Amino acid sequence: MKFYAILNENKICTGISQLSGEVIQDNMIEIDSSDSSYMWKKYELDFWSVGTFEPISTAPIDDFEQLKAENETLKTNVSSMNKTIMGLMTASMPPM
């Protein structure tokens, strides 16, 4: 097995991949293991940066709050549907 750091267009590691064979691609750098310490580090001139370059969200906070509210609504809907499904399953089961 071979391990690769997957680089984005800025040469920053955004993922780790384990493959059965060798891969030769500009955006994949072979590494020793699936060590997550490579994540968000920059690879330049055959060296890894010491610091990380973690992404920063540029989404407005209002968008986040809206998505959070929508998520809560979806959770409530899923819970309600699960209760309905359980009720239907129970009603359709023959008595023992």
N, C-alpha and C positions, 0 to 999 in steps of 0.2 A: 504494500500500500504506500501511496505517496500523498503527502499533504501539501496544499497550496493556499497561499494567501491571495485573495481576489482583490484586485485594486480597481478603484474607480478612475475617472478621467483625470483626477488630481493626484494620482498615485498613492491614494490613501486606502488602507485595507478596510474593506467593508464586509468581508466574509472569509470563512475558512472552509476549504473543501478537501474531502478525502477521496482519492480516486485510485482505481486499480492499476493504472499505468501512467506513463509519462505524458505530460501535456506541454506543448510549446506554444505559448501565447504571451503577448506583451503584457496583458493584464493579470497574469497568474505567475506568482513567484513561489518556487518550491521552498518549503520550510520543514523543520525537523519533526514537528508534531502538531496536533490540533490545539496548541496552546493559544488561549484567547488573548494573551498579552499582545499579540500582533494587531488586534482590532484597533482601528482608528489611528494607527501609526502610519507615517509617510515613508515610502521606500524610494530613495534617490541615490544614484551613484553607488549602487550595491550595498547600501547601509539603511538601517531602520532608524527613524527619528526616536529620540528619547521621550519627547512629549507626545501627547495625543491630539488629534484634530476631530473631536466628536462633533457631530452635526448640531446646529442650533436651529430650533424651530423659528420660522419667520411668520407663522400663522398668527393673526391677531387673537388676543385673548378672548374676544367675543366669540370667535369661531370655536374655540375650545369649549367654552361654556355651553354653546349651542349643541355641539357634538356630545358633550357629557349629558345634557338633558335628553337628547334623542336616545342615547344609550340606555338611560334609566327607563324611558318609555318602552323601548324594545325588550328590556329585561322583564318588565311587568307583563307585557303582552305574551312573551314566551312562557312565563310562569302560569298565566291564565290558560293558555292553550294546553300546557301539560296537565293541568287540573281537569280540563274538559276531556282530554284524551283518556286520562285515568278513569274518569267517571263513565265514559262510553265503554271502555274495556270491562269495567266492573259490571256494568249493566248487561253486557252481552254474554257474560260468563254463566254457564249453567250452574244451578245450585248443587251443592255437594251433599 
